[in-house]
């Protein structure tokens, strides 16, 4: 004969070893054996009680009988997004109610309150509460501002799943986490929300430095409104506009705190909405950037976070973003750690690296603030390949040097050879100038856990990337011995370690298969459009129609790289239509490029 005792939200079962009895206990969902106490633990819920009632060898103690038979007073709908829970004083019941995530005791009104969500209702039912007066359809919080009118060009230009993302932010009242996989257009979803709500100004966009210019480019394209890309460690009020873009590195980075950008936003600008791109950038609790973003979150009515990887390694990585977005649901790092991180006190201090109740956290996020789609779920909406130009910033010194050399190009109007040599030199100068920004963009990409194929021309670029990414990168260029080429391909295709393939456009652009990735990235451009097509096709699965790939072009902002891309794109379209089989050659592309340079497009 054994006994079962209810302690908190668990039932402790103890008995002398009996293989038949052990087999019956193992039928209970969620059962766990504790070697230290030599007892079994099961959740204190109706399902466990039903199983235990069918095991006559186990005697139920009074605590289990109370847990099984009690019928506390009703839960009721409280204020928006809240459940009121009240019952006669009961020490055992108080222990149980404290296990409800986000529960709070109201000293003045003498009742408990909990965030209104489906999971909470289910858990309260397990504890024996009558939730019949709390209709579950109220799960969509009534805190949404007046629904915004989306401009026609957004309605025409967005994929269906992106429109769903926009509506999700609306439903969440302008406080949401968009966690779509990279390449699915989180930026456009956020801009759609800005477009639908022009009253939400000033707006601050906080992002990594490597994508500041891209945000500016997309704002100009979609919102057709001016924006300001902020720079400098000290706040400059002359730079602000209705929409401002700032990178995490300078948000707080001032020797004089009062002159920092975050203090300027807090005291002078008072933004109505903050969009935080790549929100895993402020996952570290004590970092200055995290403290700065939290300051913004506290003074801003609306907050939208974007990240394809809100949890990079462990659940605690997401807490800061969740706490800013929905502080009433995720108020305490400590409570979050105990519930979802298996928080432990070790001889080295608190261990936040664990995970627990993963399914519960997943449901909680879906219900309260997060939407996530991966590429495989939305393939029906996507084209076979998506090409995206990502502008890369270069220093003022590098840009001024580039402009001086560009002005001297007119002397080569009659000399194709001379112009070609000079442009090649300038391409290498541009490569060196933008390489730090490219490395940062690639780092952000591989942090998502996806694989990436990077194409370039010069050994200098490949060597710099290999030095930075070391063990997670493999290389295939003209210097790679034949015997090692297939090894590099196999490592990338079959292994988990190699997440980055660094290839020379000529050496790795044809004849190899790199289908472990669905993303290619170009940090240098060839002269011939077919070279681009060949490189992009390395990640295509032959015969597969249910795939969609991304090609990213990292181009130095304000330089003739943009002209080269423009010419390549126009030539690619011509080649698709030609009937005489002629290939575009370097001289014809150069002539077109020189025409654009002379026309002042750079």
C-alpha positions in Angstrom: 0.0 0.0 0.0 1.3 3.4 -0.9 0.0 7.0 -0.4 -0.5 10.1 -2.5 -0.2 13.6 -1.0 -1.0 16.9 -2.7 1.6 19.6 -2.3 1.1 22.7 -4.3 0.4 21.8 -7.9 2.0 18.3 -7.6 0.9 15.0 -6.1 3.7 13.0 -4.4 3.3 9.3 -4.5 5.3 6.9 -2.3 5.2 3.2 -2.0 7.4 0.1 -1.6 8.9 -1.1 -4.9 6.4 -3.1 -6.9 7.0 -3.6 -10.6 3.2 -3.9 -11.3 2.5 -0.7 -9.4 5.4 1.1 -11.1 3.9 0.2 -14.5 0.5 1.7 -13.4 2.2 4.9 -12.3 4.1 5.2 -15.6 0.7 5.4 -17.3 0.1 8.8 -15.7 1.0 11.7 -18.1 3.7 13.9 -16.7 4.9 11.5 -14.1 8.5 11.8 -12.9 10.6 9.8 -10.5 12.7 11.6 -7.9 15.7 9.5 -6.8 16.5 11.8 -3.9 13.2 11.3 -2.2 12.4 7.9 -3.7 9.0 9.2 -4.7 7.0 9.8 -7.9 5.6 13.2 -8.8 2.5 13.8 -11.0 0.7 17.0 -11.9 -2.2 17.8 -9.6 -4.9 17.8 -12.3 -8.1 15.9 -13.1 -6.2 13.5 -15.5 -3.8 12.4 -12.7 -6.6 12.0 -10.2 -8.6 9.9 -12.6 -5.6 7.5 -13.0 -4.9 7.4 -9.2 -8.6 6.6 -8.5 -8.1 3.5 -10.6 -5.1 2.3 -8.5 -6.6 0.8 -5.3 -3.1 0.2 -3.9 -2.6 4.0 -3.5 -4.3 5.6 -0.5 -5.4 9.2 -1.1 -4.6 11.6 1.8 -6.9 14.4 2.9 -4.9 17.0 0.8 -5.7 15.0 -2.4 -9.3 14.6 -1.5 -9.6 18.4 -1.0 -7.8 19.1 -4.3 -10.3 16.7 -6.0 -13.5 17.9 -4.4 -13.1 21.6 -3.7 -15.2 24.1 -5.7 -13.9 27.6 -5.1 -15.8 30.8 -6.0 -16.0 31.8 -9.6 -13.5 33.5 -11.7 -14.9 36.6 -13.3 -13.9 38.9 -16.2 -12.1 41.9 -14.7 -10.8 45.0 -16.5 -9.4 44.6 -20.0 -7.0 41.7 -20.3 -7.5 40.5 -16.7 -9.1 37.7 -14.7 -10.4 38.3 -11.2 -10.0 35.2 -8.9 -11.5 35.1 -5.4 -12.2 32.4 -2.9 -12.5 31.8 0.8 -9.2 31.7 2.7 -7.5 28.3 2.2 -3.8 27.9 2.8 -3.5 24.9 0.4 -5.4 26.8 -2.3 -3.2 29.9 -1.8 -0.1 27.7 -2.4 -1.7 26.4 -5.6 -2.9 29.8 -6.9 0.6 31.2 -6.5 1.7 28.8 -9.2 -0.4 30.5 -11.8 1.9 32.5 -14.0 1.5 36.3 -13.6 -0.9 36.0 -10.6 -1.1 39.1 -8.4 -2.8 39.8 -5.0 -4.7 43.0 -4.8 -4.4 44.1 -1.1 -7.1 46.7 -1.3 -9.8 44.7 -3.1 -8.8 41.4 -1.4 -8.7 39.3 -4.5 -6.2 37.8 -7.0 -5.8 39.0 -10.6 -4.2 37.1 -13.5 -3.5 37.9 -17.1 -6.5 37.0 -19.3 -5.3 34.2 -21.6 -6.5 30.7 -22.5 -3.7 29.0 -20.7 -4.6 30.7 -17.4 -8.3 29.6 -17.8 -7.2 26.0 -18.4 -4.8 26.0 -15.4 -7.5 27.5 -13.1 -9.9 24.7 -14.2 -7.3 22.1 -13.2 -7.1 23.7 -9.8 -10.9 23.3 -9.5 -12.1 26.8 -10.3 -15.4 27.5 -12.1 -14.5 29.6 -15.1 -17.9 29.4 -16.8 -18.5 33.1 -16.3 -15.2 34.0 -18.1 -15.9 33.6 -21.9 -12.8 32.5 -23.8 -13.7 34.6 -26.8 -12.5 37.6 -24.8 -9.0 36.4 -25.4 -8.5 39.1 -28.0 -7.6 42.0 -25.8 -9.8 45.1 -26.1 -6.8 47.5 -26.2 -6.4 47.9 -29.9 -6.4 51.4 -31.2 -8.8 52.4 -34.0 -8.0 50.1 -36.9 -5.8 51.9 -39.4 -6.4 52.2 -43.1 -3.8 50.5 -45.1 -2.8 52.4 -48.3 -3.6 50.7 -51.6 0.1 50.1 -52.6 0.5 48.1 -49.4 -2.6 46.0 -50.1 -1.3 45.4 -53.7 2.4 44.8 -52.7 2.1 42.6 -49.6 1.9 38.8 -49.6 -1.1 37.3 -47.8 0.9 36.1 -44.8 2.4 39.7 -44.5 -1.1 41.1 -44.4 -1.9 38.6 -41.6 1.2 39.8 -39.8 0.0 43.4 -40.1 -3.5 42.4 -38.7 -1.8 40.6 -35.9 -0.1 43.8 -34.7 -3.5 45.6 -35.0 -5.1 42.9 -32.9 -2.3 43.1 -30.3 -2.9 46.8 -29.9 0.5 47.9 -31.4 2.6 45.8 -28.9 3.7 42.7 -30.6 6.7 40.4 -31.6 7.0 39.5 -35.3 9.2 36.4 -35.2 9.0 35.4 -38.9 12.0 33.6 -40.4 14.6 35.8 -42.1 13.6 36.7 -45.7 9.8 36.8 -45.1 9.5 40.6 -44.9 9.3 41.6 -41.2 10.4 45.1 -42.2 7.5 45.5 -44.6 5.0 44.3 -42.0 6.2 46.9 -39.5 6.1 49.6 -42.1 2.6 48.6 -43.0 1.6 49.3 -39.4 3.3 52.7 -39.5 1.6 53.5 -42.8 -1.8 52.6 -41.4 -1.2 54.8 -38.3 0.2 58.2 -39.2 -0.9 59.4 -35.8 1.9 57.3 -34.3 4.6 59.9 -34.7 7.3 60.5 -33.8 8.4 57.0 -34.6 11.8 55.6 -33.6 13.3 52.6 -35.4 16.2 50.9 -33.5 18.2 48.4 -35.5 21.8 47.0 -36.0 24.1 49.4 -37.8 24.4 47.1 -40.8 20.7 47.6 -41.8 20.2 51.3 -41.0 20.5 52.3 -44.6 18.2 49.5 -45.7 15.5 50.7 -43.3 15.8 54.2 -44.8 15.6 52.8 -48.3 12.4 50.8 -47.5 10.8 53.8 -45.7 11.4 55.9 -48.8 10.0 53.2 -51.0 6.9 52.2 -49.0 5.9 55.2 -46.9 7.1 57.8 -49.4 8.0 60.0 -46.5 11.3 61.5 -45.4 13.1 59.9 -42.5 16.4 60.6 -40.7 19.2 58.2 -40.2 20.8 59.3 -36.9 24.5 59.1 -36.3 27.0 60.2 -33.7 27.3 59.4 -30.0 25.8 62.7 -28.8 22.2 63.6 -29.5 21.7 66.3 -32.1 18.2 67.7 -32.1 18.7 69.1 -35.6 18.7 65.6 -37.0 15.3 64.4 -35.8 12.2 63.9 -37.9 8.8 62.2 -37.7 10.6 58.9 -38.4 14.1 58.4 -37.1 16.4 55.4 -37.5 19.2 54.7 -34.9 21.5 51.8 -34.3 21.8 50.1 -31.0 25.5 51.0 -30.7 24.9 54.7 -30.3 21.5 54.7 -28.6 23.2 55.0 -25.2 26.8 55.5 -26.1 27.7 59.0 -24.8 30.2 60.0 -22.1 27.5 62.4 -20.8 24.3 60.4 -20.1 22.2 63.5 -20.3 23.4 64.1 -23.9 22.7 60.5 -25.1 20.1 59.8 -27.7 18.0 57.7 -25.4 17.7 60.6 -22.9 17.0 63.0 -25.7 14.1 60.7 -26.9 12.8 60.4 -23.4 12.8 64.1 -22.5 12.3 65.9 -25.8 11.0 63.6 -28.5 8.6 61.4 -26.5 8.0 58.8 -29.3 4.6 57.3 -29.9 6.0 54.0 -31.3 9.3 52.2 -31.2 10.2 49.4 -33.7 13.0 47.3 -32.4 14.6 45.3 -35.2 16.6 42.1 -34.3 15.4 42.4 -30.7 17.7 39.6 -29.6 20.3 42.4 -29.6 19.1 43.4 -26.1 18.8 39.9 -24.6 21.6 40.5 -22.1 19.9 41.9 -19.0 22.7 44.2 -17.7 24.0 45.6 -21.0 23.7 49.3 -21.6 21.8 48.8 -24.8 19.2 46.7 -23.0 18.8 49.4 -20.4 18.5 52.1 -23.1 15.8 50.1 -25.0 13.9 49.5 -21.8 13.8 53.2 -21.1 12.3 53.7 -24.5 9.8 50.9 -23.9 8.5 52.5 -20.7 7.7 55.9 -22.3 6.3 54.6 -25.6 2.6 53.6 -25.9 3.3 51.2 -28.9 6.2 48.8 -29.3 6.8 46.3 -32.1 9.8 44.0 -31.9 11.2 42.0 -34.9 13.5 39.0 -34.9 13.7 35.7 -36.7 15.5 34.4 -33.6 14.0 35.9 -30.4 15.4 32.9 -28.6 18.9 32.4 -29.7 20.0 29.7 -27.2 17.6 29.5 -24.2 14.2 30.9 -23.2 15.6 33.7 -21.0 17.0 35.3 -24.2 13.4 36.5 -25.0 12.5 37.9 -21.6 13.6 41.5 -22.1 11.6 41.9 -25.3 8.6 40.2 -23.8 8.8 42.3 -20.6 8.8 45.5 -22.7 6.0 44.4 -25.0 3.7 42.9 -22.4 4.9 43.9 -18.9 1.6 42.9 -17.3 2.0 39.3 -18.6 5.8 39.0 -18.2 6.5 41.3 -15.2 9.2 39.5 -13.4 12.5 38.0 -14.7 12.6 35.8 -11.6 9.1 34.4 -12.1 9.9 33.8 -15.8 13.1 32.0 -14.9 11.4 29.7 -12.4 8.6 28.9 -14.7 10.3 28.6 -18.1 14.1 28.4 -17.5 14.3 25.7 -14.8 16.1 28.3 -12.7 18.5 26.8 -10.3 20.7 28.1 -7.5 24.2 26.6 -7.9 27.5 27.1 -6.2 28.4 29.4 -9.1 25.2 31.4 -8.7 21.8 31.4 -10.4 21.7 29.2 -13.5 19.3 30.7 -16.1 20.4 28.4 -19.0 17.8 25.8 -18.6 14.3 25.4 -20.0 11.0 24.1 -18.7 7.3 24.1 -19.6 8.2 24.8 -23.3 4.8 23.9 -24.7 3.1 26.2 -22.2 5.4 29.1 -23.1 4.8 28.5 -26.8 1.0 28.7 -26.3 1.4 31.8 -24.1 3.5 33.7 -26.6 1.0 32.8 -29.5 -1.9 34.0 -27.4 -0.5 37.3 -26.1 2.1 38.8 -28.4 4.0 36.7 -30.9 3.4 35.6 -34.5 5.9 33.3 -36.3 5.9 31.8 -39.8 8.7 29.8 -41.4 9.4 29.7 -45.1 7.9 26.2 -45.5 4.5 27.4 -44.3 4.1 30.2 -46.8 5.8 28.8 -50.0 2.5 29.1 -51.9 2.8 32.9 -51.6 6.5 33.2 -52.5 8.2 33.5 -55.9 10.9 30.9 -56.8 13.6 33.5 -55.9 13.6 36.8 -54.1 16.3 39.3 -54.8 17.0 42.0 -52.2 19.5 44.8 -52.4 20.9 45.7 -48.9 22.8 49.0 -48.9 26.0 48.9 -46.9 27.4 52.1 -45.3 31.0 53.2 -45.8 33.0 55.8 -43.9 33.0 59.5 -44.9 36.7 59.3 -45.7 36.2 56.3 -48.0 33.3 58.0 -49.7 35.2 61.2 -50.3 38.1 59.3 -51.8 35.6 57.4 -54.1 34.0 60.7 -55.3 37.4 62.2 -56.2 38.4 59.1 -58.3 34.9 59.1 -59.9 35.4 62.7 -61.1 38.6 61.6 -62.8 36.8 58.9 -64.8 35.8 61.2 -67.7 39.4 61.0 -69.0 38.8 57.3 -69.8 35.7 57.9 -72.0 37.6 56.8 -75.1 39.7 54.1 -73.5 37.9 50.9 -72.6 41.0 49.3 -71.2 41.9 52.3 -69.0 38.4 52.6 -67.7 38.2 48.9 -66.9 41.4 49.0 -64.9 40.4 52.1 -63.0 36.9 50.7 -62.2 38.5 47.5 -60.9 40.7 49.4 -58.6 37.7 51.4 -57.3 35.7 48.2 -56.9 38.4 46.9 -54.6 38.5 50.2 -52.6 34.8 50.0 -52.2 35.0 46.3 -51.1 37.5 47.3 -48.3 35.4 50.2 -47.2 32.1 48.2 -46.9 33.6 44.9 -45.6 33.0 45.7 -41.9 29.4 46.3 -42.6 29.2 43.1 -44.7 30.7 41.1 -41.9 28.2 42.5 -39.4 25.3 41.6 -41.7 26.6 38.1 -42.3 27.1 37.7 -38.5 23.5 38.7 -37.9 22.4 36.2 -40.5 24.3 33.2 -39.2 23.1 34.0 -35.7 19.6 32.9 -37.0 20.9 29.4 -37.3 20.4 29.2 -41.1 23.1 28.4 -43.6 24.4 31.0 -46.0 26.4 30.9 -49.3 28.6 34.0 -49.8 30.0 34.8 -53.2 32.8 37.2 -53.9 35.7 37.7 -56.4 38.8 38.7 -54.5 40.9 36.6 -52.2 41.1 39.5 -49.8 37.4 39.3 -49.1 37.4 35.5 -48.7 40.4 35.7 -46.3 38.8 38.4 -44.2 35.6 36.4 -43.9 37.4 33.2 -43.1 39.4 34.9 -40.4 36.3 36.3 -38.8 34.1 33.2 -39.0 36.8 30.5 -38.7 35.3 27.1 -37.7 31.8 27.7 -39.0 33.0 28.6 -42.6 34.3 26.5 -45.5 36.1 28.0 -48.5 36.1 27.1 -52.2 38.1 29.4 -54.4 40.8 29.2 -57.1 43.4 28.3 -54.5 41.5 25.3 -53.1 43.1 22.0 -54.2 40.9 19.7 -56.2 41.0 17.0 -53.5 39.7 19.5 -50.9 36.9 21.0 -52.9 34.5 18.1 -52.5 35.3 17.9 -48.8 34.3 21.6 -48.4 31.1 21.0 -50.2 30.3 17.8 -48.1 31.0 19.6 -44.8 28.6 22.4 -45.8 25.9 20.0 -47.1 26.0 17.3 -44.5 27.4 18.8 -41.3 26.0 21.1 -38.7 29.2 22.9 -37.9 29.7 24.6 -41.3 27.0 27.2 -41.6 28.9 29.5 -44.0 30.1 28.7 -47.5 32.6 31.2 -48.9 32.9 30.8 -52.7 34.6 32.6 -55.5 32.1 33.5 -58.2 34.1 31.7 -60.9 35.4 28.7 -59.0 32.2 28.0 -57.0 29.6 29.4 -59.3 29.0 26.3 -61.5 28.9 22.6 -61.2 28.4 22.2 -57.5 25.4 21.6 -55.2 24.8 23.7 -52.1 21.2 22.9 -51.4 21.7 22.8 -47.6 21.1 26.6 -47.9 18.3 28.5 -49.4 20.1 31.9 -49.2 22.9 33.3 -51.3 24.7 36.5 -50.6 26.9 38.6 -53.0 29.4 41.1 -51.6 30.9 41.7 -55.1 29.3 41.7 -58.5 30.4 40.1 -61.7 30.3 41.7 -65.1 28.1 39.1 -66.7 24.5 38.5 -65.7 24.7 34.7 -66.3 27.4 34.5 -63.6 24.8 35.7 -61.1 22.2 33.3 -62.3 24.7 30.4 -62.0 25.6 31.3 -58.5 22.0 31.8 -57.4 21.1 28.4 -58.8 23.7 26.5 -56.6 21.0 26.4 -53.8 18.2 25.3 -56.1 16.9 21.7 -55.7 16.7 20.2 -59.2 13.1 19.3 -60.0 11.6 20.9 -56.9 8.9 23.4 -57.4 8.0 23.8 -53.7 11.0 25.9 -52.8 11.8 29.6 -52.6 15.3 31.0 -52.4 16.7 34.4 -51.4 19.6 36.2 -53.0 21.0 39.1 -51.0 23.1 41.8 -52.7 25.2 43.8 -50.2 26.1 47.0 -52.2 28.0 50.1 -51.0 25.5 52.9 -50.6 25.8 55.8 -53.0 28.5 54.1 -55.2 28.5 52.8 -58.8 27.9 49.3 -57.3 24.2 50.3 -57.5 24.7 51.2 -61.1 26.3 47.9 -61.9 23.4 46.1 -60.3 21.0 48.2 -62.3 22.8 47.4 -65.5 23.1 43.7 -64.7 19.4 43.5 -64.0 18.5 45.2 -67.3 20.9 43.0 -69.3 19.4 39.9 -67.5 16.0 40.8 -68.8 17.3 41.4 -72.3 19.1 38.0 -72.3 15.8 36.3 -71.5 14.3 37.7 -74.7 17.2 37.4 -77.2 17.0 34.9 -80.0 20.5 35.1 -81.5 22.3 33.3 -78.6 24.8 36.1 -78.0 26.0 36.6 -74.4 26.5 40.0 -72.9 30.2 40.9 -72.8 32.2 43.1 -70.4 32.6 45.9 -73.0 28.8 46.4 -73.6 28.1 46.4 -69.8 31.0 48.8 -69.3 29.6 51.2 -71.9 26.3 51.2 -70.2 27.9 51.8 -66.8 30.0 54.7 -68.2 26.8 56.2 -69.5 25.2 56.1 -66.1 28.3 57.5 -64.4 28.4 60.4 -66.9 24.7 60.9 -66.3 25.5 61.6 -62.6 23.5 58.7 -61.1 26.3 57.9 -58.7 
